[in-house]
Amino acid sequence: MTSSKTIPQLPVELITEIISAAWHMPLSPNERITLMRSSTLVNSTWADIFDLVSSRDVYIPSAAFCDYFLQRLHAQPPAVAPPSFFGPLLDLFRGPTMEPPIHPTPGSANLACQSLTIQIANDDVHPTKSSPMRLPMGGVLDSLLERLDAWSLAPNLRRLAIEYVDTGFDDIFNRDGLAALPRQITHLDLRYSFRTATPPWLVESLWRKQERRRHFGWKARDITRLSVVGAGENTIRDLLVVCSNVRTLDEGCGSVPV
């Protein structure tokens, strides 16, 4: 008869490294939701560390989570330590409507947030040359930035990353919410990619449309660092016009002063 043994607890430093590596992987929104949900079920230590990592570098995988995130930013830190924030997160991803929880647990997320990442993907699985692109997360980004600015939230937020998937290169210039880009954001990170299933004619067409622009719907003079991956030269030049005070340009994998 074998006796049961307690599985030793991993060091906190190692758990932090594991969670951080997993959290910063290039995941799809559905994969990230799965990671969020499963990370609340390991144990309380794992959930608490995941809370710290994901509160610092925030990813917005859905409109429902965006509302949940904003509710948490509004919450005031309590006098005593609260239970883990990600406990109610299970309710967020439960059911087809993905309704956010009604009462988020108060915490310090408003001060913790340093970077914000959102993916804007073309939802049309089989696009045609005449069908307009559907970018529902673009509206989520607009609303989020407008509310962050209007309510003076996330004062330590410095980096905004936008991951474009199967989209045109002009959306960034037409995105109304960027006119309300909070002044504390100094690093704009843009990444463009196309899925293997995307029709080659669509990719080629979008690349050809990267012409210089004469009019811009917004300016971001507080951006001092610009990162761009997957875009052409004309798009990058136009971004430098919009972000006229950029001092460092990260193009692809390289970084050069401007």
C-alpha positions as CSV (number, residue, x, y, z in Angstrom):
1,M,0.0,0.0,0.0
2,T,1.5,3.3,-1.1
3,S,1.1,6.4,1.0
4,S,-0.1,9.6,-0.7
5,K,2.4,12.4,-0.9
6,T,1.9,16.1,-1.1
7,I,3.1,17.6,-4.4
8,P,5.7,20.2,-3.6
9,Q,4.8,23.8,-4.3
10,L,6.9,25.4,-7.1
11,P,8.9,28.5,-6.1
12,V,7.0,31.7,-6.7
13,E,9.7,33.0,-9.0
14,L,9.4,30.0,-11.2
15,I,5.6,30.2,-11.3
16,T,5.9,33.9,-12.3
17,E,8.3,33.1,-15.1
18,I,6.0,30.3,-16.4
19,I,2.9,32.5,-16.3
20,S,4.6,35.5,-17.8
21,A,6.0,33.4,-20.7
22,A,2.6,31.9,-21.4
23,W,0.7,35.2,-21.1
24,H,3.0,37.0,-23.6
25,M,2.8,34.3,-26.3
26,P,1.1,35.3,-29.6
27,L,-2.2,33.7,-28.8
28,S,-5.6,34.1,-30.6
29,P,-8.4,35.7,-28.6
30,N,-10.0,32.3,-28.0
31,E,-6.7,30.8,-26.8
32,R,-6.2,33.7,-24.5
33,I,-9.7,33.3,-23.0
34,T,-8.9,29.6,-22.4
35,L,-5.6,30.6,-20.6
36,M,-7.5,33.1,-18.5
37,R,-10.1,30.6,-17.5
38,S,-7.7,27.7,-16.8
39,S,-5.3,29.9,-14.7
40,T,-8.0,30.5,-12.1
41,L,-8.4,26.8,-11.5
42,V,-4.8,25.7,-10.6
43,N,-4.5,27.0,-7.1
44,S,-4.8,30.3,-5.2
45,T,-1.0,31.1,-5.6
46,W,-1.2,30.5,-9.3
47,A,-4.3,32.6,-9.6
48,D,-2.8,35.5,-7.6
49,I,0.4,35.6,-9.6
50,F,-1.6,35.4,-12.8
51,D,-3.6,38.3,-11.6
52,L,-0.5,40.4,-11.1
53,V,1.0,39.5,-14.5
54,S,-2.2,40.0,-16.5
55,S,-3.1,43.2,-14.7
56,R,0.3,44.8,-15.6
57,D,0.2,43.7,-19.3
58,V,-3.5,43.7,-20.2
59,Y,-4.9,41.9,-23.3
60,I,-8.5,42.6,-24.4
61,P,-9.8,39.4,-26.1
62,S,-13.5,40.4,-26.3
63,A,-16.0,43.2,-25.9
64,A,-17.3,41.6,-22.8
65,F,-13.9,41.5,-21.2
66,C,-13.3,45.1,-22.2
67,D,-16.4,46.1,-20.1
68,Y,-15.2,44.0,-17.3
69,F,-11.7,45.6,-17.4
70,L,-13.2,49.1,-17.3
71,Q,-15.3,48.1,-14.3
72,R,-12.3,46.9,-12.5
73,L,-10.4,50.1,-13.3
74,H,-13.2,52.1,-11.7
75,A,-13.1,50.0,-8.5
76,Q,-11.4,51.4,-5.5
77,P,-8.9,49.4,-3.5
78,P,-10.6,48.0,-0.3
79,A,-9.3,48.4,3.2
80,V,-8.5,44.7,3.5
81,A,-7.1,42.3,0.9
82,P,-9.8,41.1,-1.5
83,P,-10.2,37.6,-2.8
84,S,-8.5,36.8,-6.1
85,F,-9.9,39.0,-8.9
86,F,-9.9,36.2,-11.5
87,G,-12.4,34.0,-9.5
88,P,-15.4,35.8,-11.1
89,L,-13.7,35.6,-14.5
90,L,-15.2,32.1,-14.9
91,D,-18.6,33.8,-15.2
92,L,-17.3,36.2,-17.9
93,F,-16.7,33.4,-20.4
94,R,-19.6,31.2,-19.4
95,G,-22.4,30.8,-22.0
96,P,-22.7,31.9,-25.6
97,T,-23.4,35.6,-24.7
98,M,-20.2,35.9,-22.7
99,E,-21.8,38.4,-20.4
100,P,-19.4,40.2,-18.0
101,P,-19.8,39.8,-14.2
102,I,-22.0,42.5,-12.6
103,H,-19.8,43.3,-9.6
104,P,-16.1,43.1,-10.3
105,T,-13.9,42.6,-7.2
106,P,-12.2,45.9,-6.2
107,G,-8.5,46.0,-6.6
108,S,-5.6,48.1,-7.8
109,A,-5.8,47.4,-11.5
110,N,-6.1,51.1,-12.3
111,L,-2.5,51.7,-11.1
112,A,-1.1,48.3,-12.2
113,C,-1.9,48.6,-16.0
114,Q,1.3,49.5,-17.9
115,S,0.5,48.0,-21.4
116,L,-2.6,47.3,-23.3
117,T,-2.9,44.9,-26.3
118,I,-5.9,44.4,-28.5
119,Q,-6.3,42.4,-31.7
120,I,-8.4,43.8,-34.6
121,A,-9.2,41.0,-37.0
122,N,-11.3,40.8,-40.1
123,D,-14.2,38.6,-39.2
124,D,-15.1,37.7,-42.8
125,V,-13.8,34.2,-43.2
126,H,-14.3,34.2,-47.0
127,P,-14.0,37.8,-48.1
128,T,-14.8,38.9,-51.6
129,K,-13.5,41.9,-53.5
130,S,-16.8,43.7,-53.0
131,S,-17.5,42.9,-49.3
132,P,-16.5,45.4,-46.7
133,M,-14.2,44.2,-43.8
134,R,-15.9,43.6,-40.5
135,L,-13.7,44.8,-37.6
136,P,-15.9,44.6,-34.5
137,M,-12.9,44.9,-32.1
138,G,-12.1,48.2,-33.8
139,G,-15.2,49.7,-32.2
140,V,-14.2,48.2,-28.9
141,L,-10.8,49.9,-29.1
142,D,-12.4,53.3,-29.9
143,S,-14.7,53.0,-27.0
144,L,-12.0,51.9,-24.6
145,L,-9.6,54.8,-25.5
146,E,-12.4,57.3,-25.2
147,R,-13.4,56.1,-21.8
148,L,-9.8,55.9,-20.5
149,D,-9.3,59.5,-21.6
150,A,-12.6,60.8,-20.4
151,W,-12.4,59.2,-17.0
152,S,-8.6,59.7,-16.5
153,L,-8.0,56.0,-16.0
154,A,-4.8,53.9,-16.0
155,P,-2.3,56.6,-15.2
156,N,0.7,54.3,-15.6
157,L,-0.4,53.0,-19.0
158,R,2.6,53.6,-21.4
159,R,2.2,51.2,-24.3
160,L,-0.7,50.5,-26.6
161,A,-0.3,47.5,-28.9
162,I,-2.7,46.9,-31.8
163,E,-2.5,43.6,-33.7
164,Y,-4.1,43.7,-37.1
165,V,-5.1,40.4,-38.7
166,D,-6.3,40.2,-42.3
167,T,-7.1,43.9,-42.5
168,G,-6.1,46.9,-44.5
169,F,-3.3,49.2,-43.5
170,D,-5.4,52.4,-43.5
171,D,-7.6,51.4,-40.6
172,I,-5.2,52.9,-38.1
173,F,-5.5,56.3,-39.7
174,N,-9.3,56.2,-39.8
175,R,-9.8,54.9,-36.2
176,D,-11.7,57.7,-34.4
177,G,-10.9,56.5,-30.9
178,L,-7.2,57.3,-31.4
179,A,-8.1,61.0,-31.4
180,A,-8.7,60.4,-27.7
181,L,-5.4,58.5,-27.1
182,P,-4.6,59.1,-23.4
183,R,-1.5,61.4,-23.1
184,Q,0.3,59.0,-20.7
185,I,0.7,56.5,-23.6
186,T,4.1,57.1,-25.2
187,H,4.7,53.8,-27.1
188,L,2.5,52.8,-30.0
189,D,3.1,49.2,-31.2
190,L,1.4,48.1,-34.5
191,R,1.6,44.6,-35.9
192,Y,0.1,43.5,-39.2
193,S,-0.3,39.8,-40.2
194,F,-2.3,37.6,-42.5
195,R,-3.6,34.1,-41.8
196,T,-2.5,31.3,-44.2
197,A,-6.2,30.9,-45.3
198,T,-6.4,34.5,-46.5
199,P,-6.8,34.7,-50.3
200,P,-3.5,35.8,-51.9
201,W,-5.4,38.3,-54.1
202,L,-6.6,40.0,-50.9
203,V,-3.1,40.3,-49.4
204,E,-1.7,41.7,-52.7
205,S,-4.6,44.2,-53.0
206,L,-4.1,45.5,-49.5
207,W,-0.4,45.9,-50.0
208,R,-0.9,47.9,-53.2
209,K,-3.2,50.3,-51.4
210,Q,-0.4,51.5,-49.1
211,E,-0.2,54.9,-50.6
212,R,0.8,58.2,-48.9
213,R,-2.1,60.0,-47.3
214,R,-2.8,63.7,-47.3
215,H,-5.3,63.9,-44.5
216,F,-5.3,62.3,-41.0
217,G,-8.1,62.0,-38.5
218,W,-5.9,62.2,-35.5
219,K,-2.4,63.2,-34.2
220,A,-0.4,61.7,-31.4
221,R,2.3,64.1,-30.3
222,D,2.9,62.3,-27.0
223,I,4.1,59.2,-28.8
224,T,7.9,59.0,-28.5
225,R,8.4,55.4,-29.5
226,L,6.8,53.7,-32.5
227,S,7.0,50.0,-33.3
228,V,5.7,48.7,-36.6
229,V,5.9,45.1,-37.9
230,G,4.5,43.9,-41.2
231,A,3.7,47.2,-42.9
232,G,5.1,48.9,-45.9
233,E,7.2,52.0,-46.2
234,N,4.4,54.4,-47.0
235,T,2.4,53.3,-44.0
236,I,5.4,53.8,-41.7
237,R,6.1,57.3,-43.2
238,D,2.5,58.3,-42.6
239,L,2.6,57.0,-39.0
240,L,5.7,59.3,-38.5
241,V,3.6,62.2,-39.7
242,V,0.8,61.3,-37.2
243,C,3.3,60.7,-34.4
244,S,5.5,63.7,-35.1
245,N,7.5,63.5,-31.9
246,V,8.8,59.9,-32.3
247,R,12.4,59.5,-31.2
248,T,12.7,55.8,-31.6
249,L,11.3,53.7,-34.5
250,D,11.2,49.9,-34.1
251,E,10.7,48.6,-37.6
252,G,10.5,44.8,-37.9
253,C,13.1,43.6,-35.4
254,G,15.4,46.6,-35.5
255,S,15.4,49.8,-33.6
256,V,16.7,53.1,-34.9
257,P,16.6,56.7,-33.6
258,V,14.4,59.1,-35.6
